[in-house]
């Protein structure tokens, strides 16, 4: 992580209680950003808040289900801004692999609600604020599944491909305000994300990207000059694959 520097702006991170979101919050705090951290429950958020505050960041946390419009509106209203909003990290996500003929209605609805509807609700609520400061940045955490759908990932791939389209629409609608938009497409990441696993946790996906790897890239994106936009970034470990390409280095 980089050394702390002068506080300058606030970033909202969704799905920030653990995994990519939690680590991204720490990386951004170390880079000098204040934080608004959301997750469905406060469990985990408090620990992230405490660790981020050690870098001198002002950190507010709230239990917000991003798929619920009322909760998103209430969470936004509860924010006490200590510095201007400069970025959104749309990281909240869910997914369970099921064949199309076996997709459970609840799994389909939950995946689309969190991964796509949730991102839309956050964008709808925060874009007016984000456009107040030129050079704002939206980072949408997608997946290689958005570009290369796999069997068994119908709900997940559809939600991530939809999010990619939504991000492009956001870019077009905020271009005059100077908002930058990055679609971040990591391949396998060693997190507690379920996917095809019965249970998941640290170490369950050997050879894959670490959450620190992805967080470092997110932090780098926020440290770029305000006039530079990385529109899409594909990310994989050399010891893993990206989409159908088994370009694995031992």
Steps between C-alpha positions, in 0.01 A plus 500: 500500500606857441575742781217727618481842342277806520132418521323617191171324422254224585444165330197275548578128502216249491544144621772634729478263794750248359674377188574740215286777646655486845854493366426776248378717787831455681700576186301818439533608862877454475497717187332786686130461429209526739254215476133412506473123539185299437415134542185307586598469865729692732689181583838536333447867419604604850832322465560658159408839645744460787787393276433777245488762775857407594607672179329820612191454283158624599289187463124462524328163480141395447307177450348545155361237264572668166218309331247682721421850370375622838816386677722665237309828536513483879870413499574795276296738717691384809842593361669795666747610235842597635650540154352505148402176330757401240428135431284191514624143523207282393613174655195346669429170329367148529484189289439125510570283196193315366409364158223698326260205529567488874518869593310565818275806481644636823858464372418676172314782674767550768787500252341751266373710791841535663730509200294711259204665672720587798756673279225692323348618829838619629574681175158661494545626854863612486560625147367852566747536789786340309462740210563802722877443493679450162702182473270278704550127451266202490661157528264213428630162615387259231648164402646322200153339488367831365707446186525119490185335639547148632252217534331513837542875540179620335387735773848621588620556142176676408526731799863590433445553128207722588717694743759553226230654282370711789848637565535601137166682518623676816812608313297647216261680735773654716763576235445874509552499876836327461409181683726207417374141488707183530369148449732273698488137384694267730510128441513262797553675834568324830202625700197365685291543184303177460473438125525125444621421852290363783695725735771752428770684690861608486713237327213331316621616156876433488691676224239771459522873559505610863266768632812710560587474129160631392496769770842623387365549148195685630723728707720566196197599294407762758853639501510564126479860376142627483522529122595135447234232455561125492178383340544124543759303688534121474680348795628150570776319683770338287417177681132512405289539187299784351175395341561191285873568465710261704809720493638364822862545599639259756 
